[in-house]
Structure formats: structure tokens, C-alpha cells
């Protein structure tokens, strides 16, 4: 489902569904939210995040993205809020299973990818730590800024790598078990939101090729910073699953 980029001023006055998005790089929280709207066939307008816009902060309620705003309703910020809104708005293409047990599993796995102390959180701490140690990762000014947001200490940074690797291993094992059971998906036998989250968050380790994801090469190099244990934990099943989800369900090339 195509979308258009509009200015902050136009977004504030425009009716319908609008979402503040990170521009210029494949932020996984943003790209997953875009993917959910695309799969559901929801029309919306995109507003690139402008950090120094007071109007944007007042309207969206934060200086980060994604932030989804429908009509005059309150902004929705978290991954779960955005997913649940989309489920209510376009229920004919569900991304949450009807079975309560499978639904709970989707939410649990999604939290371990998107939520506090999840894969994205731990990976950012890992890249902050690398940047402050001069070993790749975020450049020092970005690392220090993000470090304040994520409660970075040398101890949390040192521990982040093990957390990242354990979560990658958990997802890879689940994909292997599902494949043995005859399924290509992380839960059940059909696409769910957690497949989209997993695919989008692989950008923090291996961004899509340049023809599908145009981005600054320095930023690409930051995301591709991998120590040997993390590289080993990024098993082929994870990237194969990512490629399948993008090829069959999401929109390429990415519009950043």
C-alpha cells in the first residue's frame, strides 16, 4: 500500500491516518509499523521526524518515531498500541491469531523483539558500547545521546551482547522448529505481526541490499557492526525468513 510524505504543518491539519516516521534509515520500529499498515491495505500519510520541530513534538507527543495519529484521537506510540489500532481499523486482514494461546505467544515474542530489554533495545546498547569503545557501532555523539535514553553504563553495554545473542538464538531455534513442523512462520501457519517485527529488526544486523534500502553508507556500516559471537548467532534462518517476508508481504524498495 503506497503512502505519501507530507509536511508537519499539513499533517496537523489533515484528516485521516498519519504517522511520524524516521527518515533516511531503516529504523526497525518505524519499518515494522509501515509493514503492518501495508499488509492491511491501510491508506496513510507519512511525516518524517524533525527533531527541532516544536509543532511536531506538541502534535505527536514526543521527539521520536513512530507515532500514529488518527483524526483527533490521542497519538499512539508503542509497538503494541500501533498494532492493536491497526487490528481494529482493518480487522479483515488479521495479524494476531484468534486462538488465545497463539495470540499470547505472538505478543510475547513481539515484546522480546520490540519491547524494553528486547532485541532492538539490547542491540542499541551493544552498538552504543561499541561506539564508546572505538569498535564500530554508533559514532560517539550519537552513542552518548542514545546512551542517556537507554540507561547505558559500561556494565549494561558489556552485558548487551549476550542478551542479543540469546534472543537471536531463540528466534532461530523457533524458525527451525516451525520449519520442521511444516510452517514458514514464527507462530502458526500464517503471517502474524511477529514475522513482520522479526524481518524489520534484522536491519539492525544486516540491512537489506542497497537496491532495496538506500541509506548512508556510514549508517549501514554502523548497523553491520558485528563481533564474532554475534555474527555466529545471526544464523541463516533469520535472514532467509526476513527475505521471504519482504519478498512476499512487504513493500520493496523501502521508502525512507
C-alpha positions in Angstrom: 0.0 0.0 0.0 1.6 3.2 -1.2 1.8 6.3 1.1 2.9 9.9 0.6 5.2 12.1 2.6 3.7 15.4 3.8 5.0 18.3 5.9 4.4 18.7 9.6 2.1 21.6 9.0 0.0 19.7 6.5 -0.2 16.7 8.7 -1.5 18.6 11.7 -4.4 20.0 9.6 -5.1 16.9 7.5 -7.8 14.4 8.5 -7.4 10.6 8.5 -4.4 8.5 9.4 -0.9 10.0 9.7 2.3 8.5 11.1 5.6 10.2 12.2 8.4 8.0 10.8 12.2 8.0 10.9 13.6 9.1 7.6 16.8 8.2 5.8 17.5 4.9 7.6 15.6 1.6 8.3 14.6 2.2 11.9 13.0 -1.2 12.7 10.2 0.2 14.9 9.2 2.5 12.1 9.6 0.0 9.3 7.6 -2.7 11.2 4.7 -0.2 11.7 4.9 0.7 8.0 4.8 -3.0 7.2 1.7 -3.6 9.3 -0.2 -0.8 7.6 0.9 -2.1 4.2 -0.2 -5.7 4.8 -3.6 -4.5 6.0 -4.0 -2.2 3.0 -4.5 0.9 5.1 -4.1 4.3 3.4 -2.0 6.8 5.5 0.3 9.8 5.2 3.9 9.9 6.4 5.6 12.7 8.3 9.4 12.5 8.6 10.6 13.0 12.1 12.1 16.5 12.6 13.9 16.7 15.9 13.8 20.5 16.2 10.1 21.0 15.3 8.2 22.1 18.4 5.0 21.8 16.4 5.7 18.1 15.7 6.6 17.4 19.3 3.4 19.1 20.5 1.2 17.3 17.9 2.7 13.8 18.2 3.6 14.0 21.9 7.3 13.0 21.5 10.5 13.6 19.7 10.8 10.1 18.4 9.0 7.8 16.0 6.9 6.0 15.1 3.9 8.0 16.3 0.5 7.2 14.8 -2.3 9.8 14.8 -5.8 9.1 13.6 -8.1 12.0 13.2 -8.2 13.9 16.5 -7.5 10.9 18.7 -4.5 10.7 21.0 -1.2 9.7 19.5 -0.2 6.1 19.7 3.5 5.5 20.2 4.3 1.9 21.3 4.6 -1.1 19.0 1.6 -2.8 20.7 -0.6 0.3 20.6 0.0 0.7 16.9 -0.6 -3.0 16.2 -3.8 -3.0 18.2 -5.1 0.1 16.4 -4.4 -1.5 13.1 -6.2 -4.7 14.1 -9.3 -2.7 15.0 -9.1 -0.4 11.9 -8.6 -3.2 9.4 -9.8 -6.5 11.0 -10.3 -8.3 7.7 -6.6 -8.9 7.4 -5.6 -10.1 10.9 -2.0 -10.1 12.2 -3.0 -11.5 15.6 -4.2 -15.1 15.8 -7.7 -15.8 17.0 -6.5 -18.6 19.2 -5.8 -17.1 22.7 -2.6 -19.2 23.2 -1.1 -18.3 19.8 -2.1 -14.7 20.3 -0.3 -14.6 23.7 2.7 -16.2 22.0 2.8 -13.6 19.3 2.7 -10.8 21.9 5.4 -12.5 24.0 7.7 -12.9 21.0 7.0 -9.4 19.8 7.9 -8.0 23.2 11.2 -9.9 23.1 11.9 -8.2 19.8 10.4 -4.7 20.1 10.0 -4.1 23.8 12.1 -2.8 26.7 15.2 -5.1 27.1 14.2 -6.9 23.9 16.3 -7.4 20.8 16.2 -3.9 19.5 16.8 -2.4 22.9 19.8 -4.7 23.6 21.2 -4.2 20.1 21.2 -0.5 20.6 23.1 -0.9 23.9 25.5 -3.1 22.1 26.1 -0.5 19.4 26.4 2.3 21.9 29.0 0.2 23.8 30.9 -0.5 20.6 30.9 3.2 19.7 32.2 4.4 23.0 34.9 1.7 22.9 36.0 2.8 19.4 35.0 -0.6 18.0 32.5 0.5 15.4 28.8 1.0 16.3 27.3 4.4 16.8 29.7 7.4 16.4 30.5 8.9 19.8 28.0 11.8 19.8 25.1 9.5 18.8 26.3 6.9 21.3 26.3 9.4 24.1 22.8 10.7 23.2 21.3 7.3 22.9 23.1 6.1 26.0 21.1 8.6 28.1 17.9 7.3 26.6 18.7 3.6 27.2 20.3 3.9 30.6 23.7 2.9 29.3 26.5 2.1 31.7 29.7 0.2 30.8 28.1 -2.8 32.7 24.9 -2.8 30.7 26.8 -2.3 27.5 29.1 -5.2 28.3 26.1 -7.4 29.0 24.1 -6.4 26.0 25.9 -8.7 23.6 24.9 -11.8 25.5 21.3 -10.7 25.5 21.3 -10.0 21.8 22.8 -13.4 21.1 20.3 -15.3 23.3 17.4 -13.6 21.6 18.8 -14.3 18.1 19.3 -17.9 19.1 15.7 -18.1 20.4 14.3 -16.8 17.2 16.5 -19.1 15.1 15.5 -22.2 17.1 11.8 -21.3 16.7 12.1 -20.9 13.0 13.9 -24.3 12.7 11.2 -25.9 14.8 8.4 -24.3 12.8 10.1 -25.4 9.5 10.3 -29.0 10.8 6.6 -28.7 11.6 5.9 -27.5 8.0 5.5 -23.8 8.6 7.5 -20.9 7.3 6.2 -18.5 10.1 7.2 -17.9 13.7 3.8 -18.7 15.0 1.1 -21.0 13.5 0.7 -21.5 9.8 0.1 -17.9 8.6 1.7 -14.5 8.7 1.4 -12.7 12.0 2.8 -9.4 13.3 5.8 -11.1 14.9 7.0 -12.2 11.4 7.0 -8.5 10.4 8.8 -7.5 13.5 11.5 -10.1 13.1 12.0 -9.2 9.5 12.3 -5.4 10.2 14.6 -5.8 13.2 17.2 -7.7 11.1 18.1 -4.3 9.7 20.0 -3.7 13.0 22.4 -6.5 12.0 22.2 -6.8 8.2 20.3 -4.1 6.3 18.7 -5.0 3.0 20.9 -4.6 -0.1 21.3 -1.0 -1.4 18.9 -1.6 -4.3 16.1 -2.2 -1.8 17.3 0.1 1.0 19.2 3.3 0.1 20.9 4.7 3.1 24.0 6.5 4.1 27.0 4.1 3.9 28.3 5.2 7.3 24.9 4.3 8.8 25.0 1.0 7.0 28.4 0.3 8.4 27.1 1.1 11.9 24.3 -1.4 11.7 26.6 -4.0 10.3 29.0 -3.8 13.3 29.2 -7.4 14.5 31.6 -9.0 16.8 32.4 -12.7 16.1 29.9 -14.2 18.6 27.1 -12.0 17.3 27.9 -12.8 13.7 27.8 -16.5 14.6 24.4 -16.1 16.3 22.9 -14.4 13.2 22.0 -17.8 11.7 20.9 -18.2 8.1 17.3 -19.0 9.0 16.9 -15.4 10.4 17.9 -13.7 7.1 16.1 -16.3 5.0 12.9 -15.6 6.9 13.5 -11.8 6.5 13.9 -12.2 2.8 10.8 -14.3 2.4 8.6 -11.8 4.4 9.8 -8.8 2.4 9.5 -10.6 -0.9 6.0 -11.9 -0.4 4.3 -9.5 2.0 6.1 -6.1 2.4 6.9 -3.3 0.0 10.3 -3.0 -1.8 12.3 -1.0 -2.2 11.9 0.7 1.2 10.7 4.3 1.0 12.8 6.1 3.6 
